[in-house]
Amino acid sequence: MTLDATAAEVVRTTLAFDETEDRISLTCALSDDRTVVLWFTSRLAGRLVTHLLGLVAPVPAPANGGEVIQKSAGIEEANTGKVADEEKAAQANSESKQLVAAEAPVIATASTPSWVVGAVDITNGPMVIRLSFREKARQTLTCLSLEHAQLSRWLDGLRHCYKQAGWSTDCWSTPRGTQFKGSPAKSVVVH
């Protein structure tokens, strides 16, 4: 599949369940400073979940049978005095502000364009999963690229929406990581 040159790239999203619509909304902030709301029906969301669960990288079980301990692999930090400590503090403060800004919800207004997603093109690359959302009637794409770790968090958000909706969770029974091979890009279209 070739991507449309007019594809809008998503930079931030907010997932939510809308009880009135009985649909999941994905409010997207686009790279061109526009906002769009994509609506997922239960049927399409279930099919999407089934495919995405197979792409989530498996998390290895801890060797000690207990909690996972993260270690820096060969990275040593030298204490170079007060200047280095101040630089680290400033960087941490800056990263903290960026994290808060990135987590702010994407807000739609009454004039925000919205449409029901009719198909999702899934491309599994070595570094990212690319979801290209489109309507049935038109081919204009809205594309969301997620690193494999981000995909896991995104699926957790989608699962939370399922719980709010009270939708059947049968599609979540596929074991995570059963199809992940870290292989070259594969494409699937979900309708």
N, C-alpha and C positions, 0 to 999 in steps of 0.2 A: 504494500500500500504506500502510495506517495502522499506526503502531507500537503495540504492546501497552503499556499503562500499566505493566505489571509488568516491562518490559524492564530487564535488569541492564546497567549501563554498565561497561565495562572501563576501568581506569585504568592498568594495566601488564600486560605479557604476557611469557611465555617460550616460545619455540618450541623443540621438540626432536624428534628422531626416536627412537622406541622400537622397538628391534630385536625384542623379544619380541612386541609387538603388530603389528609391521610397519605402523605408522601414525605420522603426525606428531601430536604433542600440542601443544596451545596451552593453557598453564596461565595462567589469568587471575585477576588481583586485581581485584575488583569495587569499585565506589564505596561499597558498603555493608559493606566490610571482609570479605566472604566471598571464597572462592577456588573456582574451578571448573576442571575439565580438559575441554577439547573435543578430540575425536579426529577426524582427517581421514584418510579412505581415500585411496589413490593416485588412484582414479578422480575423486573429488570435488575433491581438491587440484589435479589437472591441469586440470579445467574452471575452477576458480577462478583459477588462474594465467593461463590464456588471457585471461579477461576483465580481470583486473587489469593485465596488461601493457599493454593498450590504454588504460589510464587514467593511466599514469605520464607526467608532463609531460616532453616532450623537453628535453634539455639542449643549448643552443646551442653550436655549435662555436666555439672561440676564433678571433677574427679574425686573430691573428698566426700561426695554424697551429701554435703551440706550446702551452705550458702556460696554464692559465686563471689570470688575475690578478684577484683580487677587490679592488674599491676601494669606499670609503665614498662614497656619492653625496651630495655637498654637506654632509657632516657634519664640522665642525671642532671639535676639542677644545682648549679653552684650559687652559693649565697655571696653576691658581690657587694653587699652593703646596702645602705639606706636608699641609694638612687634606684637600684634594681627593685627593691621592695616597693617604692613609690610608683615605679612604672607598672609593676604587676597589679597594684591596687587600682591604678587608673584604668588599666586594661580590663580588669574584672568589672569595674564600675561601668565602663563602656559596653562590655558584653552583656551585662545585666540589663542595661537600658534597652539594648537591641532585642534581647529576649522578650522583655515585657512588650515592646512595640510589636514584635512578630506575633505574639499571642493575643493581641487585641482582636476581638471578633470583627469580621467583615460585615458591615451593616448595609442592608438594602433599603432603598426608599420606594415610595409608591411608583416612581417613574423608572425604576431599575428594570431593564429588560429581563424576561425570564422565559424559559421553555422547558418542555418535558423531554428528557433524554430518550431517544429512540434506539440508539446503538452506542456502544463503547468499543473503540479499537484499543486493544491492549498490546503494547510492544514491550517485551522483556529484554532489556539490554544487560550488559555485564555490570553496569553501575546503577542504572535507574530503570524503573518501570514507568512507561509513558502511557497515560490514559487520555485518549482523544474522544471527547464527548460530542455527539452530534444528534440533531433532530432527524426524524424519519424523512421529512419533506425537503430538507436542505442539507448540503454537505459542509456548511461552515463549521469548523472545528473549534472547540475550546480544549486546550491541552494542559494536563497536569502531569508534571514529572516528579516522581518520588524515588528517593534512594530506598534501598530495601529496608533499612531500619525505619524510615519514615512511613513506608507502606504498612508496617506492623502497627504503628501508632494510629494511622489513618483508619485501618480496619477496626482497631479498638473503638474509635469514635463512631464508626458505622454500627458496630455491635451495640453501643450505648443507645443509638437511635432506634435500633430494632427493639431493644428492651422497652424504651419509652412507648413505642408504637404498639407493643403487644403482638408483633408479627411472629409467625412461626420461625423458629431458629434452626430448622432442619438443614438449611444451607450451611450452617456453621459446623456441621458434624464432620466435614472433611478435615483430616489431620493437617495441621500446619506443616509446611515444608516437605510434603510428600512428593512434589514434582520439582522442587528447586534443584537445579544442577549447576548454576553459575555458567550456563552455556551461552553461546552467541544469541543474538536477538531472535526472538520468536514473536509472531504476531497472531492474535486471535481477535475475532469480532464477536461481541456479545450483543444479542438483540433481545 
